[in-house]
């Protein structure tokens, strides 16, 4: 049985309606296709591949097309402080982008996620906050 909790405002600084869905999936990490990657050692000028990840969640979200998934390395603590947790961009209604752990266990996200007014249709799942 799949158990999903919806986070309304726990760690999200959200402008009303900016993020349509934010979840923490309480089930074990499932195999996911990661279209783009973000990491503490990344650069927002990078391509967003696993070998050349971006640094911020905003850059990750902007590089994802509707329906695509962006990943944080599983088992690693991602530091969302200092502006790295500011999110803009997103998917489309009914076709959100997803930010999740990418293999190797669940990633831990520390700091704040701030959804700008331009953020929309983003799902956060399979992460520890």
C-alpha positions in Angstrom: 0.0 0.0 0.0 1.4 3.4 -1.0 1.3 6.1 1.7 1.8 9.7 0.7 1.6 12.7 3.0 0.9 16.2 1.6 3.0 19.0 2.9 1.0 22.2 3.0 3.4 24.6 4.5 5.8 22.6 6.6 9.1 23.7 5.0 7.8 25.6 2.0 7.5 29.3 1.9 4.8 29.3 -0.7 2.9 32.1 -2.3 -0.7 31.0 -2.4 -1.2 28.7 -5.4 2.5 28.8 -6.4 3.1 25.1 -5.9 0.1 23.0 -6.8 1.4 19.8 -5.1 4.1 19.0 -2.7 4.5 15.5 -1.2 6.8 13.4 0.8 6.5 9.8 -0.3 6.8 7.5 2.7 7.4 4.4 0.6 10.9 3.1 -0.2 12.6 4.8 -3.2 11.4 3.4 -6.5 13.6 3.4 -9.6 13.1 6.7 -11.2 14.3 8.2 -14.5 16.2 11.3 -13.7 16.2 13.7 -16.6 18.4 16.3 -14.7 20.4 16.4 -11.5 21.3 18.9 -8.8 24.1 18.6 -6.2 25.9 20.6 -3.6 29.0 20.6 -5.8 27.1 21.6 -8.9 27.1 24.8 -10.9 24.0 26.5 -12.4 26.0 27.0 -15.5 26.3 23.1 -15.9 24.1 21.0 -18.1 22.3 19.3 -15.2 23.5 15.8 -16.0 24.6 13.4 -13.2 28.2 14.1 -14.1 27.6 17.9 -14.4 24.8 18.7 -12.0 23.3 22.2 -11.4 23.6 23.7 -7.9 20.2 25.2 -7.1 16.6 23.8 -7.1 15.6 26.8 -9.2 18.1 25.9 -12.0 16.9 22.3 -11.7 13.3 23.2 -12.1 14.0 25.5 -15.0 15.8 22.7 -16.9 12.9 20.3 -16.6 10.1 20.0 -19.2 6.6 19.1 -18.0 6.5 15.5 -16.9 10.2 15.3 -16.3 12.0 14.4 -13.1 15.0 16.2 -11.5 17.0 14.3 -8.9 19.2 14.9 -5.8 21.7 12.1 -5.2 20.2 9.5 -2.8 21.7 9.1 0.6 23.2 12.6 0.4 22.2 15.8 2.3 21.4 18.6 -0.1 22.0 22.1 1.3 19.2 24.4 0.3 20.5 27.4 2.2 21.9 30.6 0.7 19.4 30.8 -2.1 19.8 27.2 -3.3 16.2 26.4 -2.3 14.6 29.2 -4.3 12.3 27.5 -6.9 10.7 29.0 -10.0 9.5 27.4 -13.1 7.5 24.2 -13.2 5.4 21.9 -15.3 1.8 22.2 -16.5 -1.5 21.5 -14.8 -1.9 17.7 -14.8 1.7 17.3 -16.0 4.0 18.6 -13.2 7.7 18.3 -12.9 9.0 16.1 -10.0 12.0 16.6 -7.7 13.0 13.5 -5.9 15.9 11.3 -4.7 17.8 9.6 -7.4 18.9 6.1 -6.4 21.1 5.1 -3.5 18.5 5.8 -0.9 16.6 8.9 0.1 18.2 12.3 -0.2 17.9 14.7 2.7 17.0 18.3 1.9 18.0 20.9 4.6 17.2 24.6 4.6 14.2 26.3 3.1 12.3 25.8 -0.1 11.0 29.2 -1.3 8.5 29.0 -4.2 8.6 32.2 -6.2 5.3 33.4 -7.7 6.5 31.9 -11.0 6.8 28.4 -9.5 3.9 26.1 -10.4 3.1 22.4 -10.8 6.0 21.0 -8.9 6.0 17.7 -6.9 8.6 17.0 -4.2 8.7 13.3 -3.4 10.9 10.6 -1.9 12.9 13.1 0.1 13.7 13.6 3.8 13.1 17.2 4.9 
